[in-house]
Amino acid sequence: MNQPADSDTPIELTVVMPCLNEADTVATCVEKAVTAMRDAGINGEVVVADNGSTDGSQELAIAQGARIVDVSERGYGAALMHGIESAKGRFVLMGDADDSYDFLEIPKFIQPLRSGSDLVQGCRLPRGGGRVMPGAMPFLHRWFGNPVLSWLVRLMFRIPINDVYCGMRGFTRDLYDRLDLRSPGMEFATEMIIKSGLHGASMSQVPITLHPDGRHQHGPHLRTFRDGWRTLRLFLVFSPKWTFFRPGLILLAIAMLGYALAIPQVRVFGAALDVHTLLIASLLALLGWQCMLLAALTRIFAGREGMMPLYERLERITVERGLVFGLLAMAAGIACVGLVVLKWWKAGFGPLDYPVTMRIVVPGVTLIAIGFQTIMAALMGGALKMQKSRKESS
């Protein structure tokens, strides 16, 4: 039921299906989508984003009323992006063309969209009221992959979604245009969820039923470990707090504990913590501080590139503040080293009491390194801020 091009009635919903040699199932999926929209009184269209099919999928889809968008760039995400960008509806619903999603369930997604949700996520898992039919999802995906990845999304991004990998979802075209999605592969769907959360989009979910893949000519395009790693990598890219800041904070906390125990030479279970402990604590401090600086630089870069919203606290920190902090840290470190040099001079440059002097030299050298790291990071941050953000450019 694609809307005629000269019609004055605006299209409310565009159903987008990525397709790569889906001759077994694409006609059924298009037919179900057309039927669901017609029966629910939804003025809509079906777009099949074809990724180079050679089995006649295009003709089968057209025969059922779909519009074909040819996509030369390979990849699940690439196909969806081109299909969505050609959509005429103010709402978009995406779903695979393998007949695992029942497009007769389209009306479930429309009502929340009409009520103001920016994104309505389908949920196949029982935790969210969904249902997985026997043989519809591999054991590893059902009981490990999907639950764990969905749990990580809730933990790292505070997004209330129970099935992050579900490919059937509805969203407003306005939300899609704001998200600036970039992933050409299977991680496209996850990027949409994460960015929706980061941009404060209103989200809801509806339970759906997952059916066995209806294709016979070939198996699923999803590759378990490759696409699972890509999803996890995406989590790390979009969460500097978990990737850099929190590990850095933990390392710094351990380093401070090591200093607190090693400088006064505290005994722990009979072992005297001495200079060697101090050296290890200093290493942890340097690694931890480097992680925290990377968190700040990554957040600035991601905000400027439009990958994440700008973080106002970091935007208010000037290069000069970073330089002052770094110079003060270096000055304190140089003072510590200078104190030991003074002791050495007074001793006629002879032997020193190393357990005593190293307790001053090691913190001093560490402070010098931290100060230098901070100065370089401040200058790098300043260079990143010279680039206008995408919001400022538009």
C-alpha positions, 0 to 999 in steps of 0.5 A: 500500500505504498502512497502514490507520489501525487497524493496529498495525504502525508505518509505516517509510517515507512517500514524499512527492510534490509535485504540481501538474497531473501527470495524465500521470505521477502514477499511474505514480509512485505505482504504482512506489513502491507496487510497490517497497515491496511487493517489498522488504517495506517497510511504507509509504505514499505521500503526494501533496502536491497544490498545487491540481491541476485536471486530476484528478491527485488521483483518479488518485493515490488510485486507485493507493493514495496519500493526498492532502494538499491544500496551499493555499500555492503552491510546491515547498517548501510542498507538500513541507513539508505532505506531510512533516509529515503523514507517518506513517513514521519515514523519508521519501523525497521525489521529483517526480511527473513520472516523471523519478525511478524510484521502483523505486529506493526500496530503495537509500535504505532500507538506508543509512537503516536503517544510521544515515544521517540523510539519503541523497541521490540522485545523478544525475551521473556524478561520484557514479555516477549516470546521466542518460538522453538528453534528461533534463536540459537542457544548461545544468543538466547541465554548468554549473548542477548541477555548479557549485552542488554544488561551491559546497556542498562548498566553502562548507559542507564537505558531501560531496554531488555533486548538491545539486539532486537532488530524490529523497532519503530522510531520517529524520523526526527530522532533518526536525523538527530542521532547521526548514526554511522555503523555500517554493520550489525552494530547499527541497531545497538548504536541507535539504542545507545545514542538514543539514551545519550540524547535523552530520547523517550523510549518504550518497548513492546513484547513481540514473538520471534519466529524461526528464520524462514530462509532455505537458500542460506543461513543468517547473516549474523556472525556470533563472535564477530558481531558480538565483539563489534557490539562490545567495542561500540559500548566501550567507544560510547562510554569513556566513563567505563572504558577509561575514567572508572578503571583510572579511578580504581588504579589511582585509589590502589596507588594512593593506598600503596603510598599510604602503606609504603611511605611509613613502611607499614607491615602487612601480614608481617611483610614490610612494604618498602620502596618496591611497593612505592614504585609499583604504586607510582606505576599504577598512579601514572596509568590511572592518571593517563586513563582519566586524561584519555576519558576527558579527551575522548569525551571532548572529541566525541562531543565535537564530532556529534557522536555524543552530546557535549559535556558542559563541565569539560567544555568549561575547563580551559587549556590554561587551567590544565597548564596551571595544574600540570605546572604545579604538579611538576613544580612539586615534583621538582621540589622533591627531587631537588630536596634529595639533590640538596641532601646529596650535596650536603653529603659530599655527593657520597652514598645516600640512605636510599630507603629514605631518599627514594621515599622522596624521589619516587613521589617527586618523579611521579608528580613530574610525569603527571604534570607533564601528562596533564600539560600535554593533555590540556594542549590536546584538549585545546586543539580538539576544542578549536574544531566547531561541534556539529551543532555549532556548525549547523 
